[in-house]
Amino acid sequence: MTVTEKRLRMFADYLKGSESNVDSYHDGHLESAIKYAKQEAKNEIGDMLEEILNIDEEEILQDIKRSKR
């Protein structure tokens, strides 16, 4: 595993592990909804990044070649 891949995996873990910090006493409905949506987006990006990192290198190279055509 390369240093870049390790960094990207750490980033994916960070995205998926971050918390939205919703405070039901001080946040209104809109603020809470925004925080929950932000957290969901972070989780989805983290999942997508992990999925890409788990793709076989040969498959990635084939996809790159296909996209250049």
N, C-alpha and C positions, 0 to 999 in steps of 0.2 A: 504494500500500500504506500503510495507516494505521500509526501508531506501535504500537497494540495488536497488530495483526497481525504486525508485525516482532518484537515481544517474544514473542508466542506461537510464532513460527517459531524464534526463538533458544532458547526453552524446549524445543521438540521436538528440536532439534539437540543440546541439552545432555543430554536424557534418552537419546537414541540413542547419544551419544558417551561417556557415562560408563562407567567400567569397574568390574567387580565386585571386583577386587583379591583374588582367591583365592590364598592362600598354602598350597600343598600341604604344606609342612613344618610349619606351625603350626596350620592349620585341620583340624578333624576332618571326617568325612564329612558330618555334619549341618550344620556351619557352611558348608562348601563348597556343599552343596545349597541352603541358604538364600540364599547370595550369588548363585548362578547363577539361582535363581528370581526374586530381586529384579531382577537385570539383565534377565531376559527380560520381566518386567512393565514395566520402564522402556522397553524397546524397543517393546513393544506399545502403550503409551500414547503414545509419540512418534509411532509410525506412524499411530495413530488421529487424533491431533491434526493431523498433516500432511494426512491424508485430508480431514478436516473443513475445514481452511483452503483446500484446493484445490477445494471444491465451489463451483459458480457461485452468486453472490449471489441471483439470482432463485429458484433451487432452494431455498436456505435459507429465503427468505421464504415460499415456498409450503409448506414443511414446517412452519414456525411457524404459519401460518394453519390448516393441517390439524390440528395438535395442539391448537389452541384450541377446536375444535368438540366 
